[in-house]
């Protein structure tokens, strides 16, 4: 059940219907399936095997939802394999149990390293809005398009609109007293620390620092990203930045896999699993919610 946002909201998961805490749950974050990366877009059979295995594990574990943190495909918008790779992605997403909502967001291979209006239009036709809000069990989730934060030069007005939306939505969300505010995105703000230098895998400091100030002011609990094809993480005060390795082709020692995120009333905890090491089931610990 792929959920597509319109008017920057997922209508079925709004504050009115999901404002109340109903007990702990977990979700699965899978990043960078990136169909075509292993074999430079000549074929994507290895990505198919890995993503089908991921869907089978998700169906068995039965998370509250599945988020795919961008780079659904490897071919850039306008590339000869872009549509074929998206079709394979959607074919396998169609195998997710209908009771498990699927959330997608844009990576740089979905909209380009420097998105323009044409690439954004193509993405939105497939997936719906590229920045939006949804609520689940008293928790506010914000999805943002970090491709625009990384390089807004070809769509400056879109990025201005997104940043204004983020500031206003964070303020409104904080006033509603959520259990947590969580951001879901593709590029990490940083890999180790908020003062990391600029590089390909992170958002430049000129846009990172104002955004992190907004997140701190709103008391955001955690940010979950991908893009790096390795696991990484750090803190900015009480804000945790979590970077998840690829379900597709890894670039480091972490195997292909996904992250399980457990959401409790008083905390969020998480763990990355390689596809060969996924547990039989996820045991939540409601007795420790207020410990």
Residue frames as qw, qx, qy, qz and C-alpha x, y, z in Angstrom:
[[0.000, 0.890, 0.455, 0.000, 0.00, 0.00, 0.00],
 [0.466, 0.106, 0.025, 0.878, 2.19, 2.82, -1.30],
 [0.086, -0.833, -0.433, 0.335, 1.03, 6.05, 0.33],
 [0.399, 0.381, 0.233, 0.801, 1.28, 9.13, -1.88],
 [0.154, -0.563, -0.382, 0.717, 1.09, 12.54, -0.26],
 [0.191, 0.640, 0.431, 0.607, -0.94, 15.37, -1.75],
 [0.185, -0.861, -0.039, -0.471, -0.85, 18.97, -0.52],
 [0.212, 0.524, -0.649, 0.509, 2.09, 17.85, 1.68],
 [0.569, -0.253, 0.553, -0.554, -0.06, 15.50, 3.76],
 [0.242, -0.047, -0.949, -0.195, -0.96, 11.83, 3.81],
 [0.493, -0.344, -0.125, -0.789, -4.69, 12.15, 4.33],
 [0.816, -0.275, -0.481, -0.163, -5.19, 8.77, 5.99],
 [0.710, -0.268, -0.388, 0.523, -2.55, 9.56, 8.64],
 [0.049, 0.687, -0.008, 0.724, -3.32, 13.06, 9.87],
 [0.040, 0.239, -0.619, 0.747, -3.19, 14.55, 13.36],
 [0.622, -0.182, 0.075, -0.758, -6.95, 14.29, 13.87],
 [0.932, -0.023, -0.249, -0.265, -6.94, 10.51, 13.42],
 [0.848, 0.097, -0.385, 0.351, -3.47, 9.70, 14.81],
 [0.046, -0.769, 0.281, -0.573, -2.90, 12.15, 17.67],
 [0.743, -0.541, 0.233, -0.317, -3.18, 9.59, 20.49],
 [0.047, 0.486, -0.869, 0.078, -0.45, 7.31, 21.77],
 [0.894, -0.041, -0.103, -0.435, -1.66, 3.72, 21.37],
 [0.883, -0.331, 0.320, 0.094, 1.38, 1.79, 22.54],
 [0.251, -0.608, 0.598, 0.459, 4.82, 0.95, 21.17],
 [0.847, 0.486, 0.203, -0.067, 5.41, -0.13, 17.61],
 [0.468, -0.433, 0.496, 0.589, 8.25, -0.51, 15.16],
 [0.645, 0.723, 0.021, -0.245, 8.87, 0.43, 11.56],
 [0.799, -0.033, 0.372, 0.472, 11.42, -0.70, 8.99],
 [0.180, 0.882, -0.199, -0.387, 13.71, 1.69, 7.16],
 [0.801, 0.131, 0.428, 0.397, 15.22, 0.40, 3.90],
 [0.051, 0.847, -0.177, -0.499, 17.56, 2.73, 2.01],
 [0.154, 0.659, -0.590, -0.440, 18.94, 2.75, -1.52],
 [0.838, 0.169, 0.517, -0.039, 17.52, -0.31, -3.30],
 [0.057, 0.746, -0.408, -0.523, 18.95, 1.52, -6.35],
 [0.848, 0.293, 0.442, 0.020, 18.02, -0.85, -9.14],
 [0.672, 0.713, -0.014, 0.198, 20.89, -0.95, -11.65],
 [0.199, -0.904, 0.377, -0.029, 23.80, 0.11, -9.44],
 [0.776, -0.319, 0.516, 0.171, 25.61, -3.25, -9.33],
 [0.641, 0.163, 0.592, 0.461, 25.89, -3.55, -13.11],
 [0.111, -0.329, 0.207, 0.915, 25.82, 0.08, -14.24],
 [0.527, 0.412, 0.162, -0.725, 22.22, -0.03, -15.48],
 [0.306, 0.255, -0.800, -0.449, 22.83, -2.91, -17.89],
 [0.605, -0.323, -0.695, -0.216, 20.67, -5.15, -15.67],
 [0.291, -0.489, 0.410, -0.712, 19.37, -5.20, -12.10],
 [0.793, -0.172, -0.555, -0.181, 18.84, -8.84, -11.23],
 [0.481, -0.011, -0.649, 0.589, 20.97, -8.60, -8.08],
 [0.187, -0.117, 0.269, -0.938, 18.95, -5.66, -6.79],
 [0.690, -0.176, -0.371, -0.596, 15.77, -7.62, -7.57],
 [0.702, -0.126, -0.681, 0.166, 16.92, -10.54, -5.41],
 [0.274, -0.002, -0.536, 0.798, 17.89, -8.28, -2.50],
 [0.332, -0.109, 0.084, -0.933, 14.71, -6.23, -2.59],
 [0.734, -0.183, -0.498, -0.423, 12.47, -9.29, -2.89],
 [0.586, -0.117, -0.691, 0.406, 14.23, -10.75, 0.15],
 [0.022, 0.057, -0.361, 0.931, 13.64, -7.49, 2.00],
 [0.559, -0.166, -0.187, -0.791, 9.93, -7.51, 1.17],
 [0.738, -0.167, -0.647, -0.091, 9.65, -11.12, 2.32],
 [0.413, -0.089, -0.623, 0.658, 11.26, -10.22, 5.66],
 [0.206, -0.096, 0.141, -0.964, 9.03, -7.16, 6.04],
 [0.673, -0.194, -0.411, -0.583, 5.93, -9.26, 5.40],
 [0.694, -0.167, -0.674, 0.191, 7.09, -11.74, 8.02],
 [0.305, -0.065, -0.497, 0.809, 8.02, -9.15, 10.67],
 [0.119, -0.747, -0.605, -0.250, 4.90, -7.02, 10.05],
 [0.272, -0.129, -0.238, 0.923, 6.13, -3.53, 10.97],
 [0.178, 0.690, 0.466, -0.525, 3.73, -0.64, 11.43],
 [0.546, 0.818, 0.021, -0.182, 5.07, 0.78, 8.17],
 [0.775, 0.002, 0.287, 0.563, 7.99, 0.53, 5.74],
 [0.150, 0.936, -0.076, -0.309, 9.90, 3.62, 4.65],
 [0.807, 0.240, 0.233, 0.486, 12.21, 3.49, 1.64],
 [0.285, -0.811, -0.026, 0.510, 14.71, 6.29, 2.06],
 [0.311, 0.848, -0.199, -0.381, 15.34, 7.24, -1.55],
 [0.123, 0.512, -0.774, -0.352, 17.36, 6.09, -4.54],
 [0.834, 0.169, 0.411, -0.327, 14.70, 3.66, -5.57],
 [0.850, 0.477, 0.148, 0.170, 16.56, 3.42, -8.89],
 [0.619, -0.359, 0.232, 0.658, 20.06, 4.08, -10.18],
 [0.371, 0.421, 0.451, 0.694, 19.32, 5.71, -13.54],
 [0.040, -0.306, -0.204, 0.929, 18.92, 9.46, -13.36],
 [0.451, 0.656, 0.445, -0.410, 15.70, 11.12, -14.59],
 [0.474, 0.762, -0.221, -0.382, 15.67, 11.13, -18.38],
 [0.153, -0.468, 0.850, 0.186, 18.08, 8.20, -18.53],
 [0.525, 0.137, -0.662, -0.517, 17.20, 5.28, -20.82],
 [0.453, -0.139, -0.875, 0.096, 16.56, 2.85, -17.93],
 [0.150, -0.146, 0.431, -0.878, 14.84, 5.25, -15.51],
 [0.697, -0.064, -0.033, -0.714, 11.29, 4.12, -16.25],
 [0.789, 0.071, -0.601, -0.107, 12.15, 0.41, -16.56],
 [0.350, 0.118, -0.728, 0.578, 13.90, 0.43, -13.20],
 [0.358, -0.101, 0.340, -0.864, 10.98, 2.23, -11.56],
 [0.787, -0.018, -0.328, -0.523, 8.64, -0.39, -13.00],
 [0.674, 0.052, -0.710, 0.199, 10.69, -3.15, -11.37],
 [0.044, 0.133, -0.581, 0.801, 10.72, -1.24, -8.09],
 [0.566, -0.064, 0.112, -0.814, 6.93, -0.89, -8.16],
 [0.767, 0.021, -0.580, -0.273, 6.47, -4.53, -9.10],
 [0.522, -0.003, -0.745, 0.415, 8.27, -5.64, -5.96],
 [0.162, -0.085, 0.408, -0.894, 6.67, -2.99, -3.74],
 [0.673, -0.085, -0.268, -0.684, 3.39, -4.49, -4.92],
 [0.687, -0.045, -0.723, 0.058, 4.40, -7.66, -3.08],
 [0.015, 0.162, -0.608, 0.777, 4.32, -5.91, 0.32],
 [0.098, -0.474, -0.861, 0.156, 1.36, -7.08, 2.41],
 [0.034, -0.641, -0.367, -0.673, -1.47, -4.58, 1.86],
 [0.534, -0.777, -0.333, 0.027, -1.80, -4.08, 5.61],
 [0.612, -0.426, 0.025, 0.666, 1.72, -2.54, 5.75],
 [0.281, 0.949, 0.086, -0.117, 1.84, 1.06, 4.48],
 [0.736, 0.068, 0.175, 0.650, 4.84, 1.95, 2.32],
 [0.029, -0.956, -0.033, 0.289, 6.36, 5.43, 2.45],
 [0.747, 0.268, 0.176, 0.583, 8.80, 6.65, -0.21],
 [0.112, -0.923, 0.021, 0.367, 10.95, 9.75, -0.50],
 [0.665, 0.734, -0.105, 0.086, 13.33, 11.11, -3.14],
 [0.701, -0.435, 0.273, 0.495, 17.03, 10.35, -3.47],
 [0.015, 0.691, -0.346, -0.634, 19.47, 12.02, -5.81],
 [0.138, -0.074, 0.868, 0.471, 19.11, 9.19, -8.34],
 [0.205, 0.591, 0.776, -0.075, 15.35, 9.70, -8.35],
 [0.158, 0.935, 0.269, -0.166, 15.44, 13.43, -9.05],
 [0.591, 0.636, -0.102, 0.486, 19.08, 14.13, -10.02],
 [0.588, -0.200, -0.334, 0.709, 21.99, 15.56, -8.06],
 [0.002, 0.215, 0.084, -0.973, 20.71, 19.02, -8.91],
 [0.281, 0.518, 0.807, -0.032, 16.95, 18.65, -9.37],
 [0.096, 0.023, -0.252, -0.963, 15.15, 20.75, -11.93],
 [0.571, 0.132, 0.260, -0.767, 11.42, 21.20, -12.39],
 [0.717, 0.241, -0.508, -0.411, 11.22, 18.45, -15.01],
 [0.407, 0.147, -0.870, 0.237, 12.88, 15.88, -12.73],
 [0.208, 0.027, 0.640, -0.739, 10.69, 16.90, -9.80],
 [0.668, 0.178, -0.072, -0.719, 7.60, 16.58, -11.98],
 [0.653, 0.199, -0.708, -0.179, 8.62, 13.07, -13.05],
 [0.187, 0.073, -0.853, 0.481, 9.21, 12.01, -9.44],
 [0.367, 0.091, 0.435, -0.817, 5.91, 13.46, -8.25],
 [0.702, 0.159, -0.354, -0.597, 4.01, 11.63, -10.98],
 [0.597, 0.093, -0.794, 0.061, 5.41, 8.34, -9.69],
 [0.451, -0.138, -0.728, 0.498, 5.45, 8.95, -5.95],
 [0.273, -0.864, -0.420, -0.049, 3.40, 12.01, -5.03],
 [0.082, -0.965, 0.153, -0.195, 4.77, 14.98, -3.11],
 [0.717, 0.298, -0.446, 0.445, 8.45, 14.97, -2.23],
 [0.131, 0.144, -0.604, 0.773, 8.00, 16.71, 1.14],
 [0.577, -0.435, -0.411, -0.556, 5.11, 16.02, 3.48],
 [0.256, -0.337, 0.648, -0.634, 3.83, 15.22, 6.96],
 [0.701, -0.264, -0.567, -0.343, 2.08, 12.24, 8.51],
 [0.397, -0.482, 0.538, -0.566, 1.19, 11.17, 12.05],
 [0.747, -0.044, -0.650, -0.134, 1.12, 7.71, 13.58],
 [0.715, -0.426, -0.510, 0.216, 0.27, 6.91, 17.20],
 [0.367, -0.907, -0.105, 0.175, 0.96, 10.39, 18.49],
 [0.566, -0.362, 0.349, 0.653, 4.27, 10.68, 16.63],
 [0.416, 0.852, 0.012, -0.319, 4.81, 13.33, 13.94],
 [0.704, -0.042, 0.484, 0.517, 6.85, 12.24, 10.91],
 [0.292, 0.854, -0.088, -0.422, 8.17, 14.75, 8.41],
 [0.784, 0.188, 0.421, 0.416, 9.53, 13.68, 5.04],
 [0.079, 0.871, -0.136, -0.466, 11.77, 16.16, 3.23],
 [0.806, 0.553, 0.061, 0.201, 13.50, 16.35, -0.15],
 [0.533, -0.689, 0.232, 0.432, 17.17, 16.63, 0.72],
 [0.629, 0.303, 0.407, 0.589, 18.14, 16.69, -2.96],
 [0.097, 0.883, 0.213, 0.407, 16.89, 20.28, -2.92],
 [0.506, -0.849, 0.116, 0.099, 18.76, 20.99, 0.30],
 [0.773, -0.203, 0.335, 0.499, 21.92, 19.51, -1.23],
 [0.259, -0.099, 0.404, 0.871, 21.79, 21.58, -4.41],
 [0.288, 0.688, 0.571, -0.343, 18.85, 23.92, -5.02],
 [0.153, -0.414, 0.306, 0.843, 20.52, 25.84, -7.86],
 [0.083, -0.087, -0.719, -0.684, 18.13, 24.64, -10.59],
 [0.378, -0.581, -0.648, -0.315, 14.94, 24.83, -8.49],
 [0.195, 0.140, -0.460, 0.855, 15.56, 27.62, -6.01],
 [0.478, -0.272, -0.012, -0.835, 11.90, 28.55, -5.61],
 [0.822, -0.204, -0.495, -0.195, 11.03, 24.93, -4.78],
 [0.597, -0.034, -0.581, 0.552, 13.68, 24.82, -2.08],
 [0.074, -0.226, 0.255, -0.937, 12.57, 28.15, -0.65],
 [0.679, -0.275, -0.217, -0.645, 9.03, 26.78, -0.44],
 [0.807, -0.140, -0.567, 0.085, 10.20, 23.56, 1.16],
 [0.403, 0.072, -0.535, 0.739, 12.29, 25.28, 3.82],
 [0.311, -0.246, 0.125, -0.909, 9.44, 27.65, 4.70],
 [0.797, -0.226, -0.379, -0.412, 7.12, 24.65, 4.93],
 [0.695, -0.035, -0.621, 0.361, 9.58, 22.81, 7.19],
 [0.120, 0.158, -0.433, 0.879, 9.87, 25.77, 9.56],
 [0.520, -0.215, -0.002, -0.827, 6.11, 26.29, 9.78],
 [0.830, -0.134, -0.474, -0.262, 5.30, 22.59, 10.08],
 [0.548, 0.038, -0.652, 0.523, 7.86, 22.02, 12.84],
 [0.115, -0.171, 0.347, -0.915, 6.43, 24.94, 14.81],
 [0.691, -0.167, -0.164, -0.684, 2.87, 23.65, 14.39],
 [0.792, -0.041, -0.609, 0.001, 3.86, 20.09, 15.26],
 [0.334, 0.119, -0.636, 0.686, 5.69, 21.13, 18.44],
 [0.347, -0.187, 0.209, -0.895, 2.59, 23.00, 19.60],
 [0.804, -0.125, -0.334, -0.476, 0.57, 19.78, 19.32],
 [0.478, -0.543, 0.621, -0.301, 2.80, 18.09, 21.92],
 [0.865, 0.225, -0.406, -0.189, 3.69, 14.91, 20.00],
 [0.896, -0.401, 0.138, 0.134, 5.42, 11.99, 21.67],
 [0.560, -0.312, 0.415, 0.645, 8.25, 12.48, 19.17],
 [0.515, 0.791, -0.079, -0.321, 9.03, 14.35, 15.98],
 [0.702, -0.173, 0.584, 0.369, 11.01, 12.27, 13.46],
 [0.386, 0.712, -0.292, -0.508, 12.48, 13.28, 10.09],
 [0.805, 0.116, 0.550, 0.189, 12.79, 10.84, 7.20],
 [0.311, 0.870, -0.216, -0.314, 15.10, 11.83, 4.35],
 [0.909, 0.370, -0.086, 0.173, 17.80, 10.69, 1.90],
 [0.470, 0.540, -0.386, 0.582, 20.98, 12.73, 2.48],
 [0.587, -0.527, -0.437, 0.432, 22.26, 12.87, 6.07],
 [0.063, -0.995, 0.018, -0.078, 22.77, 16.32, 7.53],
 [0.003, -0.745, 0.657, -0.111, 26.12, 14.99, 8.79],
 [0.786, 0.110, -0.608, -0.022, 27.82, 11.62, 9.23],
 [0.602, -0.098, -0.608, 0.508, 29.57, 12.00, 12.58],
 [0.243, -0.517, -0.397, 0.719, 29.03, 15.51, 13.97],
 [0.276, 0.864, 0.401, -0.127, 27.10, 18.64, 12.97],
 [0.005, -0.884, 0.277, 0.376, 30.33, 20.50, 12.13],
 [0.743, 0.067, 0.556, 0.365, 31.46, 17.88, 9.58],
 [0.043, -0.442, 0.385, 0.809, 32.97, 19.49, 6.51],
 [0.683, 0.481, 0.013, -0.549, 31.08, 19.65, 3.25],
 [0.172, -0.260, 0.896, 0.317, 31.23, 16.58, 1.04],
 [0.364, -0.028, -0.690, -0.625, 29.17, 14.59, -1.45],
 [0.389, -0.290, -0.874, 0.006, 27.40, 12.47, 1.18],
 [0.190, -0.539, -0.583, 0.577, 26.15, 15.30, 3.41],
 [0.144, 0.891, 0.385, 0.193, 24.15, 18.50, 3.07],
 [0.430, 0.436, -0.154, 0.775, 26.34, 21.63, 2.77],
 [0.330, -0.354, -0.559, 0.673, 26.75, 23.59, 5.98],
 [0.078, -0.034, -0.093, -0.992, 25.27, 26.74, 4.45],
 [0.609, -0.250, -0.353, -0.665, 21.89, 24.98, 4.43],
 [0.626, -0.168, -0.737, 0.192, 22.64, 22.37, 7.11],
 [0.245, -0.047, -0.543, 0.801, 23.14, 24.78, 9.98],
 [0.380, -0.091, 0.047, -0.919, 19.87, 26.77, 9.61],
 [0.729, -0.144, -0.527, -0.412, 17.94, 23.52, 9.20],
 [0.572, -0.108, -0.720, 0.377, 19.54, 21.92, 12.26],
 [0.029, -0.057, 0.390, -0.918, 18.65, 25.02, 14.27],
 [0.612, -0.138, -0.214, -0.749, 15.00, 24.50, 13.31],
 [0.755, -0.108, -0.642, -0.077, 15.18, 20.83, 14.33],
 [0.369, -0.015, -0.651, 0.663, 16.76, 21.63, 17.69],
 [0.249, -0.104, 0.194, -0.943, 14.18, 24.33, 18.43],
 [0.736, -0.101, -0.277, -0.610, 11.36, 21.88, 17.65],
 [0.524, -0.392, 0.704, -0.275, 12.99, 19.18, 19.82],
 [0.823, 0.317, -0.374, -0.285, 13.17, 16.69, 16.94],
 [0.818, -0.424, 0.384, -0.062, 14.16, 13.31, 18.35],
 [0.618, -0.196, 0.663, 0.374, 15.80, 11.64, 15.37],
 [0.509, 0.647, -0.277, -0.495, 16.57, 11.87, 11.67],
 [0.758, -0.035, 0.636, 0.143, 16.80, 8.69, 9.56],
 [0.399, 0.752, -0.309, -0.423, 18.64, 8.94, 6.24],
 [0.930, 0.130, 0.290, 0.183, 20.40, 6.78, 3.65],
 [0.403, 0.902, -0.155, -0.023, 22.57, 7.80, 0.66],
 [0.189, -0.768, 0.612, 0.005, 25.91, 6.79, 2.23],
 [0.867, 0.208, -0.430, -0.141, 25.56, 3.02, 1.51],
 [0.473, 0.110, -0.712, 0.507, 27.17, 2.44, 4.92],
 [0.484, -0.745, -0.460, 0.021, 25.98, 2.86, 8.49],
 [0.332, 0.257, -0.279, 0.863, 26.93, 6.02, 10.35],
 [0.376, -0.776, -0.479, -0.165, 25.54, 8.23, 13.09],
 [0.341, 0.102, -0.355, 0.864, 26.07, 11.08, 15.48],
 [0.211, -0.736, -0.596, 0.243, 24.33, 13.61, 17.70],
 [0.118, 0.457, 0.017, 0.882, 23.57, 17.31, 17.69],
 [0.368, -0.285, 0.415, -0.781, 22.60, 17.82, 21.30],
 [0.571, 0.052, 0.714, -0.401, 19.53, 15.64, 21.87],
 [0.733, 0.521, -0.081, -0.430, 18.97, 15.13, 18.13],
 [0.646, -0.228, 0.690, 0.234, 20.18, 11.78, 16.79],
 [0.507, 0.614, -0.373, -0.476, 21.32, 11.59, 13.15],
 [0.722, -0.094, 0.686, 0.007, 21.05, 7.98, 11.89],
 [0.431, 0.569, -0.497, -0.494, 22.47, 6.99, 8.50],
 [0.836, -0.001, 0.516, -0.187, 21.41, 3.57, 7.24],
 [0.203, -0.339, 0.778, 0.488, 23.35, 1.40, 4.79],
 [0.491, 0.258, -0.422, -0.717, 21.90, 0.13, 1.54],
 [0.805, 0.095, 0.518, -0.273, 19.45, -2.67, 0.98],
 [0.776, 0.625, -0.081, -0.025, 20.99, -2.65, -2.50],
 [0.776, 0.355, -0.270, 0.446, 24.72, -2.38, -3.20],
 [0.561, -0.780, -0.050, 0.273, 26.83, -1.61, -0.10],
 [0.452, 0.794, -0.246, 0.324, 29.92, 0.59, -0.36],
 [0.153, -0.662, 0.618, -0.396, 31.47, -0.43, 2.94],
 [0.102, 0.180, -0.960, 0.188, 31.62, -3.37, 5.31],
 [0.505, 0.150, 0.546, -0.652, 27.95, -3.31, 6.25],
 [0.206, 0.155, 0.906, 0.337, 26.01, -5.98, 4.33],
 [0.310, -0.283, -0.454, -0.786, 22.83, -5.32, 2.38],
 [0.248, -0.373, -0.828, 0.338, 20.05, -4.97, 4.92],
 [0.206, -0.688, -0.311, -0.623, 17.65, -2.64, 6.70],
 [0.061, 0.195, -0.573, 0.794, 17.05, -0.88, 10.01],
 [0.408, -0.580, -0.698, -0.106, 14.35, -1.74, 12.55],
 [0.004, 0.340, -0.255, 0.905, 13.21, 1.33, 14.51],
 [0.360, -0.494, -0.775, 0.157, 11.32, 0.74, 17.76],
 [0.108, -0.493, -0.029, -0.863, 9.11, 3.63, 18.87],
 [0.402, -0.437, -0.723, 0.352, 8.28, 3.86, 22.58],
 [0.149, -0.917, -0.357, -0.102, 6.48, 6.59, 24.44],
 [0.395, -0.883, 0.127, 0.220, 9.69, 7.84, 26.04],
 [0.324, -0.575, 0.611, 0.437, 12.38, 6.86, 23.53],
 [0.808, 0.530, -0.140, -0.218, 13.30, 5.64, 20.06],
 [0.482, -0.512, 0.682, 0.201, 15.78, 2.82, 19.59],
 [0.758, 0.570, -0.154, -0.278, 16.99, 1.09, 16.47],
 [0.583, -0.393, 0.670, 0.240, 19.26, -1.59, 15.05],
 [0.506, 0.562, -0.463, -0.463, 20.57, -2.45, 11.59],
 [0.790, -0.077, 0.606, -0.051, 20.25, -6.04, 10.34],
 [0.108, 0.367, -0.755, -0.533, 21.99, -7.62, 7.37],
 [0.749, 0.075, -0.263, -0.604, 19.60, -9.72, 5.33],
 [0.660, 0.096, -0.743, 0.064, 21.27, -12.89, 6.62],
 [0.273, -0.014, -0.703, 0.657, 20.79, -11.82, 10.24],
 [0.423, -0.356, -0.123, -0.824, 17.18, -10.68, 10.47],
 [0.231, -0.107, 0.828, -0.500, 15.60, -11.96, 13.71],
 [0.021, -0.336, -0.930, -0.147, 12.62, -14.27, 13.73],
 [0.142, -0.822, -0.491, -0.252, 10.50, -11.51, 15.21],
 [0.145, 0.456, -0.257, 0.840, 10.80, -8.12, 16.88],
 [0.481, -0.543, -0.654, 0.216, 9.99, -8.23, 20.59],
 [0.045, -0.699, 0.016, -0.713, 8.88, -4.86, 21.88],
 [0.434, -0.136, -0.668, 0.589, 9.30, -3.94, 25.53],
 [0.233, -0.703, -0.308, -0.597, 6.20, -2.02, 26.66],
 [0.675, -0.617, -0.358, 0.192, 7.00, -2.61, 30.33],
 [0.569, -0.276, -0.041, 0.773, 9.97, -0.24, 30.07],
 [0.237, 0.738, 0.382, 0.503, 8.11, 2.60, 28.40],
 [0.207, -0.919, -0.001, -0.337, 8.40, 4.90, 31.38],
 [0.854, -0.328, -0.113, 0.388, 11.57, 3.41, 32.85]]
